[in-house]
Amino acid sequence: MTQRAETCPLQARLARLARAGSDAARARAREAASALAVDIETDLPDGRAEAAEMRDGAAVTVEAPGLIAREFGTATRAVRPVIGPAVARLTGRG
């Protein structure tokens, strides 16, 4: 009984800390996804980028005519990526 009485408050505190950490991580993911969507949408005047909160973080949906050809190039068009550079800027590598 003594052991249970000592561990219950500790377990409750650990659970609160885990929830707070998860909430903070989701907030950071939401902010990063929103910033990424704005950055991508700025470079795609004919498309759209939208951030959405997911259960485990956030996601960015990007739609634009010819986006795949633009990102990877074709036999007749050179690469003009939008998503890769935006992700690199977000992570501090670009």
Stockholm file with secondary structure:
# STOCKHOLM 1.0

chainA/1-94         MTQRAETCPLQARLARLARAGSDAARARAREAASALAVDIETDLPDGRAEAAEMRDGAAVTVEAPGLIAREFGTATRAVRPVIGPAVARLTGRG
#=GR chainA/1-94 SS CHHHHHHHHHHHHHHHHHHHHHHHHHHHHHHHHHHHHHHHHHHCTTSEEEEEEETTEEEEEEECTTHHHHHHCCSSSCCCCSHHHHHHHHHTCC
#=GC SS_cons        CHHHHHHHHHHHHHHHHHHHHHHHHHHHHHHHHHHHHHHHHHHCTTSEEEEEEETTEEEEEEECTTHHHHHHCCSSSCCCCSHHHHHHHHHTCC
//
